[in-house]
Amino acid sequence: MFQATEFLRLMRFITKSHEACIQTICREYQLTMMEATIITFLRNNPGVDTAADIVELRMLSKGQVSQAVESLVQKGLIERQPDSSDRRRIHLILCEKSIPVTDSIDVIQRQYLTGVFDGFSEQEMECFTGFHERIAANVRHLSMKDERKKEQL
């Protein structure tokens, strides 16, 4: 029988083990976990590149993201670039100085995913991808229902 507790525990375990991998990047490049998270996000999500995007999609604290962005700018790893059509919108761009960090992130993430999906066939990976997309859609739908309920109160 499927247990919600086991599912949630697995999700938390996956998150924690991924964070442990990212900690190696933090130590190597003297970054905080939030700074490494932002660089990883920008590396993995081209075109989704504002602090607001990071806050929304990663569900992180606006204050912590803002503080980490400022630190990354000071370290020369990212730069701010105003949007050409809406100057209030600021894009975060990885600088050339961040290439060693992003290269290390790529290696670590590839190793991590290879380990997580060890022994999975191509067909199983396709099934997983489909299940993942359906679960994400269902969670978004449930979240929207919860938001509507809160608005009605």
Backbone bond lengths (Angstrom), bond angles and torsions (degrees), N, CA, C in turn:
res aa  C-N    CA-C-N  psi(-1)  N-CA   C-N-CA  omega(-1)  CA-C   N-CA-C  phi
1 M - - - 1.460 - - 1.531 109.46 -
2 F 1.296 116.06 134.91 1.462 122.38 179.67 1.525 109.57 -69.55
3 Q 1.313 116.50 130.68 1.461 121.91 -179.45 1.525 110.19 -116.22
4 A 1.324 115.66 126.47 1.464 120.13 178.89 1.524 110.75 -59.65
5 T 1.323 116.74 -38.29 1.460 120.44 -178.99 1.522 110.96 -60.32
6 E 1.316 116.69 -44.18 1.469 120.56 179.68 1.526 111.07 -64.78
7 F 1.326 116.64 -40.91 1.460 120.66 178.83 1.525 110.33 -62.57
8 L 1.316 117.49 -47.40 1.460 121.51 -179.57 1.527 111.11 -65.65
9 R 1.319 116.11 -38.40 1.460 120.25 177.08 1.526 110.64 -62.92
10 L 1.321 117.50 -42.40 1.462 121.59 177.79 1.526 110.70 -61.73
11 M 1.326 117.05 -45.29 1.461 120.48 179.61 1.529 110.30 -59.83
12 R 1.314 116.67 -42.72 1.470 120.90 179.12 1.523 110.66 -66.04
13 F 1.339 117.07 -40.81 1.456 121.56 179.46 1.530 110.68 -63.74
14 I 1.319 117.20 -41.88 1.463 121.65 177.57 1.528 109.56 -60.73
15 T 1.326 116.24 -46.48 1.465 120.93 179.86 1.525 110.71 -60.41
16 K 1.322 116.68 -47.34 1.472 120.81 -178.08 1.527 111.25 -64.73
17 S 1.337 117.94 -41.04 1.463 119.39 -178.62 1.531 110.55 -69.59
18 H 1.341 117.08 -33.58 1.466 119.94 176.15 1.526 109.89 -67.89
19 E 1.316 116.91 -42.45 1.465 120.65 177.79 1.527 110.96 -60.23
20 A 1.328 116.97 -37.26 1.467 120.35 177.96 1.529 110.24 -62.54
21 C 1.307 117.18 -38.33 1.473 120.49 176.34 1.524 110.47 -64.59
22 I 1.319 116.35 -43.64 1.466 120.36 -178.86 1.532 110.83 -66.75
23 Q 1.339 116.78 -27.93 1.475 120.03 177.88 1.520 111.27 -58.78
24 T 1.341 117.72 -31.18 1.464 119.12 178.05 1.532 109.99 -63.72
25 I 1.333 116.66 -36.44 1.468 121.38 176.29 1.526 109.24 -65.41
26 C 1.318 115.80 -42.59 1.467 120.40 -179.78 1.522 111.13 -58.55
27 R 1.320 115.98 -46.95 1.470 119.59 -179.41 1.528 111.24 -65.46
28 E 1.322 116.06 -44.26 1.461 120.17 -176.07 1.525 112.85 -64.40
29 Y 1.345 116.32 -37.37 1.472 120.36 -174.25 1.526 113.30 -112.80
30 Q 1.325 117.64 13.23 1.471 123.28 179.58 1.535 111.56 51.54
31 L 1.327 115.45 55.28 1.458 122.21 177.87 1.512 109.77 -115.42
32 T 1.326 115.79 153.12 1.456 119.22 169.68 1.527 107.69 -79.25
33 M 1.323 116.19 164.67 1.463 120.06 177.77 1.529 110.43 -60.32
34 M 1.319 117.47 -38.80 1.465 120.45 179.86 1.526 110.67 -65.77
35 E 1.331 117.64 -41.08 1.457 120.30 178.09 1.524 111.04 -62.83
36 A 1.329 116.70 -44.59 1.469 120.78 178.37 1.530 110.68 -64.35
37 T 1.310 116.89 -37.05 1.467 121.47 178.14 1.525 110.49 -62.87
38 I 1.318 116.48 -42.55 1.469 120.63 -179.91 1.525 110.65 -66.80
39 I 1.319 117.14 -45.03 1.465 119.49 178.01 1.528 110.17 -61.51
40 T 1.322 116.40 -43.91 1.470 120.67 178.68 1.523 110.58 -60.73
41 F 1.318 116.71 -44.16 1.465 120.86 179.45 1.528 110.40 -60.44
42 L 1.323 116.65 -48.72 1.465 120.12 -178.84 1.532 110.94 -63.31
43 R 1.310 116.75 -36.90 1.470 121.04 179.15 1.533 110.82 -66.37
44 N 1.321 116.38 -41.10 1.470 121.28 -173.06 1.521 114.45 -89.29
45 N 1.324 117.75 -8.10 1.470 120.79 -174.29 1.525 111.67 -133.70
46 P 1.330 117.26 66.86 1.474 118.53 -179.76 1.530 110.77 -59.00
47 G 1.322 115.11 137.41 1.463 119.75 178.92 1.523 114.06 87.63
48 V 1.316 117.01 -12.90 1.470 121.72 175.30 1.525 104.05 -112.83
49 D 1.341 115.63 88.10 1.458 118.18 -160.42 1.520 116.10 -138.58
50 T 1.319 117.22 30.36 1.461 118.57 174.72 1.529 108.85 -111.89
51 A 1.317 115.69 160.08 1.466 119.85 176.58 1.532 109.69 -59.18
52 A 1.322 116.85 -38.06 1.467 120.34 178.77 1.532 110.79 -62.62
53 D 1.334 117.01 -38.77 1.470 120.49 176.68 1.527 110.43 -60.97
54 I 1.321 116.10 -45.23 1.464 120.71 -178.84 1.520 110.37 -63.05
55 V 1.327 116.91 -45.28 1.465 121.62 179.28 1.528 109.96 -59.19
56 E 1.325 116.37 -47.66 1.465 120.39 -176.36 1.522 112.64 -69.33
57 L 1.325 116.98 -50.28 1.462 120.03 -172.16 1.524 113.37 -77.75
58 R 1.319 117.06 -29.76 1.468 119.64 178.90 1.526 111.92 -98.04
59 M 1.356 115.76 -4.75 1.460 122.12 179.97 1.527 110.88 54.68
60 L 1.330 114.90 53.33 1.454 122.10 -179.48 1.523 110.11 -110.42
61 S 1.304 115.51 163.23 1.461 121.88 178.95 1.528 110.65 -68.13
62 K 1.324 115.70 131.87 1.462 121.00 178.74 1.527 111.08 -59.07
63 G 1.317 116.51 -41.89 1.465 120.85 -179.69 1.519 112.70 -64.82
64 Q 1.337 116.44 -42.76 1.464 119.95 179.98 1.529 110.95 -66.87
65 V 1.331 117.01 -40.42 1.467 120.41 178.62 1.520 109.35 -64.40
66 S 1.303 117.34 -45.11 1.457 121.80 -179.66 1.529 111.03 -59.46
67 Q 1.314 116.35 -45.63 1.465 121.23 -179.87 1.536 110.65 -64.00
68 A 1.333 117.77 -42.73 1.465 121.65 -179.63 1.527 110.86 -68.23
69 V 1.331 117.26 -38.66 1.467 120.45 177.30 1.520 109.78 -60.60
70 E 1.313 117.05 -45.60 1.466 120.74 179.52 1.526 110.55 -59.83
71 S 1.320 117.18 -43.23 1.455 121.57 179.03 1.533 111.17 -63.26
72 L 1.333 117.12 -42.51 1.466 121.17 179.02 1.527 111.73 -65.25
73 V 1.327 116.50 -36.36 1.468 120.54 175.77 1.532 108.88 -64.00
74 Q 1.330 116.75 -45.63 1.467 121.21 179.82 1.526 111.63 -62.06
75 K 1.324 117.42 -33.78 1.465 122.04 179.50 1.527 112.35 -80.81
76 G 1.331 116.74 -6.39 1.461 120.65 179.09 1.514 114.41 77.05
77 L 1.340 116.93 19.55 1.461 120.40 -178.47 1.532 112.53 -92.21
78 I 1.322 116.34 -27.27 1.469 120.41 174.67 1.521 108.61 -136.05
79 E 1.308 115.41 160.91 1.462 120.21 173.52 1.518 108.75 -132.35
80 R 1.312 114.66 155.86 1.465 121.42 176.75 1.514 108.56 -94.43
81 Q 1.330 115.35 139.39 1.461 119.97 179.13 1.535 108.15 -137.27
82 P 1.347 117.13 115.88 1.471 119.14 178.72 1.526 111.02 -61.62
83 D 1.314 115.62 143.82 1.465 121.79 176.68 1.528 108.46 -66.51
84 S 1.318 116.24 140.53 1.466 119.77 -176.55 1.530 112.38 -69.01
85 S 1.336 117.65 -26.79 1.466 119.11 -178.43 1.530 113.20 -102.88
86 D 1.332 117.94 -18.28 1.462 121.85 179.66 1.523 107.86 -142.17
87 R 1.318 115.78 97.38 1.464 120.59 -173.76 1.530 112.89 -66.15
88 R 1.324 117.39 -12.83 1.468 119.61 175.38 1.528 111.12 -74.80
89 R 1.319 116.19 -22.91 1.463 122.39 -178.53 1.532 108.33 -89.05
90 I 1.322 116.20 121.86 1.467 121.71 -176.06 1.528 109.25 -113.18
91 H 1.330 115.43 121.56 1.461 121.40 177.26 1.522 109.38 -87.71
92 L 1.319 116.14 144.98 1.455 122.15 176.95 1.518 107.49 -105.30
93 I 1.312 116.57 121.54 1.457 123.08 -174.18 1.530 109.14 -115.53
94 L 1.319 116.44 129.79 1.461 120.29 175.09 1.530 109.30 -69.13
95 C 1.313 116.12 132.65 1.467 121.58 178.87 1.526 110.02 -88.34
96 E 1.322 114.31 165.97 1.469 120.23 178.73 1.533 110.96 -57.98
97 K 1.315 116.42 -33.47 1.470 121.29 -179.90 1.536 111.89 -62.53
98 S 1.336 117.61 -19.98 1.468 120.93 -179.10 1.532 112.89 -84.95
99 I 1.332 117.90 -6.45 1.474 120.26 -175.60 1.533 112.77 -57.16
100 P 1.342 120.18 -45.14 1.473 117.62 177.89 1.537 112.34 -60.22
101 V 1.331 116.40 -36.35 1.470 120.62 178.97 1.527 109.68 -66.52
102 T 1.326 117.07 -48.90 1.475 119.53 -177.75 1.521 110.98 -67.08
103 D 1.335 117.74 -34.13 1.466 119.86 175.66 1.529 110.50 -62.39
104 S 1.331 116.81 -43.09 1.466 120.93 177.89 1.527 111.16 -65.18
105 I 1.324 116.30 -39.44 1.467 120.43 177.49 1.520 109.86 -60.98
106 D 1.333 117.23 -44.60 1.463 120.96 179.50 1.526 111.08 -58.19
107 V 1.321 116.66 -45.37 1.465 121.18 -178.92 1.520 110.40 -63.60
108 I 1.321 116.59 -48.58 1.467 120.51 -177.47 1.527 111.05 -63.80
109 Q 1.326 117.31 -42.52 1.456 119.23 -179.65 1.526 111.48 -67.00
110 R 1.320 116.84 -38.39 1.474 120.08 177.38 1.533 110.12 -62.34
111 Q 1.335 116.45 -45.02 1.464 121.03 178.21 1.531 110.78 -62.65
112 Y 1.312 116.18 -42.72 1.470 120.97 -178.83 1.529 110.38 -62.07
113 L 1.322 116.20 -50.91 1.467 119.57 -178.17 1.521 111.92 -65.98
114 T 1.322 116.91 -35.42 1.466 119.98 175.94 1.521 109.85 -61.03
115 G 1.325 116.44 -42.60 1.460 120.62 178.26 1.518 112.78 -67.60
116 V 1.314 116.68 -44.17 1.478 120.94 -178.59 1.523 110.65 -62.09
117 F 1.322 117.06 -40.43 1.463 120.72 -175.82 1.532 112.71 -102.24
118 D 1.319 116.45 21.95 1.458 121.25 178.07 1.533 110.32 -57.21
119 G 1.321 116.14 129.45 1.461 120.82 177.53 1.513 114.74 86.27
120 F 1.336 118.30 -3.48 1.460 120.92 178.30 1.529 108.99 -80.16
121 S 1.318 116.15 134.85 1.464 119.76 175.46 1.523 109.05 -78.99
122 E 1.327 115.69 168.00 1.463 120.27 177.34 1.530 110.35 -60.38
123 Q 1.311 116.63 -39.94 1.471 120.88 178.76 1.529 110.89 -64.24
124 E 1.334 116.38 -41.68 1.466 119.53 177.95 1.528 110.93 -64.31
125 M 1.322 116.81 -37.51 1.466 120.35 177.63 1.528 110.56 -64.60
126 E 1.323 117.25 -40.18 1.462 120.72 177.17 1.524 110.44 -63.30
127 C 1.341 116.66 -42.15 1.468 120.43 177.01 1.526 110.29 -62.35
128 F 1.333 116.49 -46.01 1.459 120.45 179.34 1.517 110.87 -57.59
129 T 1.333 116.51 -45.50 1.461 121.00 -179.61 1.526 110.19 -59.58
130 G 1.321 116.93 -44.37 1.467 120.64 177.87 1.519 112.04 -62.83
131 F 1.327 116.60 -44.25 1.471 120.62 178.63 1.526 110.66 -62.94
132 H 1.320 115.59 -43.40 1.464 121.19 -179.84 1.527 110.09 -58.61
133 E 1.330 116.47 -47.16 1.471 120.56 -179.50 1.526 111.13 -63.07
134 R 1.320 117.05 -40.75 1.473 120.31 179.30 1.522 111.29 -67.14
135 I 1.322 116.71 -42.46 1.467 119.99 178.31 1.519 109.90 -62.21
136 A 1.330 117.60 -45.18 1.466 121.30 179.43 1.526 110.60 -59.55
137 A 1.320 116.97 -43.97 1.471 120.58 178.82 1.526 110.44 -63.19
138 N 1.316 117.20 -42.36 1.465 120.85 179.48 1.527 111.43 -64.47
139 V 1.322 116.38 -40.87 1.466 120.23 179.41 1.525 110.22 -65.50
140 R 1.344 116.74 -42.21 1.477 119.68 176.65 1.523 110.47 -60.15
141 H 1.327 116.46 -42.32 1.467 121.05 -179.95 1.532 109.98 -63.08
142 L 1.328 117.17 -46.38 1.461 120.61 178.46 1.526 111.28 -61.93
143 S 1.314 116.27 -40.12 1.462 121.08 179.71 1.528 110.58 -62.80
144 M 1.328 116.56 -41.60 1.467 120.46 178.69 1.526 110.55 -65.01
145 K 1.330 117.22 -39.41 1.466 120.53 177.33 1.518 110.57 -62.78
146 D 1.334 116.99 -41.98 1.461 121.36 178.53 1.524 110.94 -62.49
147 E 1.335 116.94 -41.15 1.462 121.34 178.97 1.530 110.60 -63.27
148 R 1.334 116.50 -41.89 1.472 119.68 178.82 1.530 110.90 -64.34
149 K 1.329 116.73 -38.58 1.465 120.15 178.26 1.534 110.34 -62.43
150 K 1.342 116.08 -42.62 1.471 120.28 -179.98 1.517 110.75 -63.43
151 E 1.325 116.86 -38.66 1.467 121.25 179.88 1.524 111.09 -65.74
152 Q 1.326 117.25 -31.15 1.461 121.11 -177.77 1.520 112.09 -76.22
153 L 1.327 116.38 -20.07 1.478 119.55 -177.74 1.473 113.62 -76.27
